[in-house]
Amino acid sequence: DRGRPHPAMLSSREVFAVNAHVLSLSTTMTSGTASNLRTNGHVTVILADQDGVYYIKGRAEPLPADPDRAMLALFSVHISDVLE
């Protein structure tokens, strides 16, 4: 909301590869991350391991709330670019 990206640290339980083109993200419903994703949908996921660093860019779309996980905001991220 201030015009600059702000990193959000997500655990491996909050990021899931649905397939080669779509990620699923979850975060706390009331977090700034959830609010920013709902507002503009721009997302860059950075993955780092011993083989390299990867930037996964895409657009996040909110998913319907899950009654069993009422405190979580769920998003589907459609991947547009992967940089290594």
Secondary structure, DSSP 8 states (H G I E B T S, - for coil): --SS-------TTTEEE-SSSEEEEEEETTSHHHHHHHHH-EEEEEEEETTEEEEEEEEEEE----GGGTTEEEEEEEEEEEE-
